[in-house]
Amino acid sequence: MEPVIENIVAESYNPAESDADNAVAHGQQHPLVKWKHLRRNSIATSTLADSQSLPLMPLYRRRQSFDVLGSCPPLLAIKLHYEQFATDPKHVQLSFKEQLLAQEDTDQDSQITILDEGPKALLVSSTTTAYQPSFSSKKVLIADTYALSNLLQEIQLAEDSMRDFVVISPSKLYENPLERLQRRIKFHFWNSLTRRIDAQGLEKIFLDPKNRQGNETRNCIYVPAADSNALMYYKNLSRKNGYLNLDVISLPRIISPQYAQSLDSASGILALALKRLDASVGWNVIENIVGAPFVVPGGRFNEQYGWDSYFETLGLIQDDRVDLAEGMIDNFVYEIDYYGKILNANRSYYLMRSQPPFLTDMVRQTYNALIKSQSCDKIRLKLWLSRATRACIKELLSVWLTAPRLDTVTGLSKYHPIGIGIPPETEPGHFDAILKPFAEKLGMSLSEYEKSYNIGKISEPKLDEYFKHDRAVRESGHDTTYRFDGRCADLATVDLNCLVYKYEADLADFLDTHFNSRFEFEVTCGERDANFKNFLSWFESVKVSGIEGMIGGSSTWNSQWAEGIIIYEHSGTIPATFTDSIKSIRYHHEKSANKFTVSLSSSLFKNLTIRTRTLIEKYLYSPGTGLYFDYDCKNNSQSTYETATAIWPLWAGVIDSTVDSGKVKKLVDSFLSVFEVAGGIVSTTEKSRGKVGDIDRPARQWDYPYGWVPHQMIAWKSLQNYGFEKDAQRIAYRWLYLCLKSFVEFNGVVPEKFDVVAMTHRVDVEYGNVGSTFKYVVKEGWRGLLDPIAKAVFEFVD
């Protein structure tokens, strides 16, 4: 039975054998089409058709019955904890939810989906008022998968709030799927995904079993030795809140790969930024200290992840949650200052590993949002921007433009963490197939061999090489794909070098726009003046050879001195005179001082962009295909593996369209012809991936036919940057439709990835699909869908 709805005009309508169509039958805009009118106006059909020159969507009408949903439909009145509609005496003691599931959840997965074979219809008691509800003899029919799954979700949310009785408007169950998802994201999911490393936040984080190894009952938090305030706070917290079972461990100032590996047997959370609510109160008052908030991906993850945070930031800004975006940047600045880099995530086993760098654009987008705020303190914001800029410079120079991540021959950057041993975050048995031949050769069990190899008792160069690339794959964020098999640490990838270019271009712009084209900061001289000596060597090399002549071609470039850049305790004092200077670099050092001052001009970063653009075009561009490919620095050859990152030069603005408009057009045409599929952008191509499915060659989650948020959002913005608006809107719509299709058909699911070819979130691939397994209602959602939905609706989809 179908309710009356108003006419809806769409650009296209292609009825599918999908429960998404039932959403239309219940007053909703069909998620298969792109809506021209979000409001449901009672306008004559002919007027709409004539004015828009578009085909009409079929008009669904309900046969008149006792439960017509008119302008003031009755409200559903539901007592949650006793029998209401079952006729079988054996079910009298079942709660409303239990009876609903008994009837509709035929596969018993605690969800109501299109795979269930129940009647998909339910009569529910009604009331006419929410203020003094009473049961009416009139029943309301709730029908179809989408409405019934929404009913299950609303019941569970009411139970979670410890309610015995709930009144629900039927319109809420037939709510437009896009509006429902947006509302859930903005007002529920962001809050559910927010964490802090403070007294309150740690209680939730310590529920995560990753905090404990084996039979351990203690929770470890590792705190930088240089952050004395944080050490004081966490030690006080451990003494006061004994139930946390908290061990506070001070990290050394210099963290070696060997030391980081030694923590694997007692892994724990890493401290992040703290602040005082009242600056006049000391750090010894626990109640006055709060952690900078951050958003976690969801599922089993309770840490702030590297490149995930960038895409979260875009969604947060769109949803007016700039406070969370600012908190995540504060945490990244803390990581760069105390851990030397933006970490894969703030766990002890990630201390040697970074992730794709997006901080400059995070800062740009967040600063622009903050400056628009009516309550913006511009003085505080300028100090915040200065601190973030120092962090970005430190990360660029000391991480991505320093060996081993900087390839000294090509001058391009690579994912190349310097950890040792077997990555401990993997599930037991993950590397058994790799280790087995080596263990058998020595007549050892797998567990014995793994332990001996990890402690250095056994030396095996082939395994060292394997795990070097495995760690690089994890640093890339694309874990895993056959694109990187056995060679990731040797590859200058398109994505990373576009990100390096973007850092350089953004920093040049920051300096020109906000700092009068020159930026000063202080650097610690380091142990035995190592940082200062390295700086002098670097300065003289730039002075003699220039930027273009000293990066690549085995020339001398060592900007490792930037590890000593002071981010927090900057005096703000500019020297009256400089010890020495060239056009783009000045420095001043007082003898016997333990720090020196450096002044960089925007021209330095502009010259770096020229260098990086030249190298990207030289090594990564394929004139024959019009696409960009990774470069194998070890074998001195361009890869032929087709990857969705081929479009990233347009996101970063690498190509000058006034000079190379033909190149841009060819890139766009080639990219869309190769990577655009039904559900958006596919990660790689089937041709490059090759045959999968055997035991020895399983499917990989960052390969064909899977699609992920980063590739979608970067592609949208890439196309938009160069004027391909319609293409950007089309592929954004494809992704949005796929998200809503699963949301409607599978109990409001919000998963991490999709098979964008088969148009489903039900995938059989390594690591499963985080976010797709839950009971009754999605509490957090997978942030990977939250960001693009917020962004797509407001920026890319009409």
Secondary structure, DSSP 8 states (H G I E B T S, - for coil): --------BBS-----SSTHHHHHHTT---TTS-BS-SS-----HHHHHHHHT--B---------TT---SS--EEEEETTS-SS---GGGTT--HHHHHHHHH-TT-SSS-BTT--S--EEEEEEES-SSS---EEEEEEEESHHHHHHHHHHHHHHHHTT-SEEEE-HHHHT--HHHHHHHHIIIIIHHHTEE-SSHHHHHHHTTSGGGS-TT---EEEEEETT-HHHHHHHHHHHHH-GGG-EEEEEE-SS--HHHHHHGGGG--EE---EEESSTTS-TT-GGGEEE--EE--BTTB-S-BHHHHHHHHHHHHHTT-HHHHHHHHHHHHHHHHHHSS--SBSBGGGTT------HHHHHHHHHHHHHT-TT--HHHHHHHHHHHHHHHHHHIIIIITSTTTB-TTT--B-------S--TTS-TTTTHHHHHHHHHHTT--HHHHHHHHHTTSS--HHHHHHHHHHHHHHHHT--S-GGGTTTGGGEE-HHHHHHHHHHHHHHHHHHHHHSTTEEEEEEE--GGGHHHHHHHHHHHHHHHHTTTTTSSTT-----GGGGGB-SSS------SS-SEE-SSEEEE--TT-SEEEEEEEHHHHHHHHHHHHHHHHHHTEETTTTEE--EETTTTEE----BGGGGHHHHHT-S-TTT-HHHHHHHHHHHHHHHEETTEE-SB-HHHH----BTTB---TTSTTEE-HHHHHHHHHHHHHTT-HHHHHHHHHHHHHHHHHHHHHBTT---S-EETTTTBS---STT--TTS--SSS-SS--HHHHHHHHHIIIII--
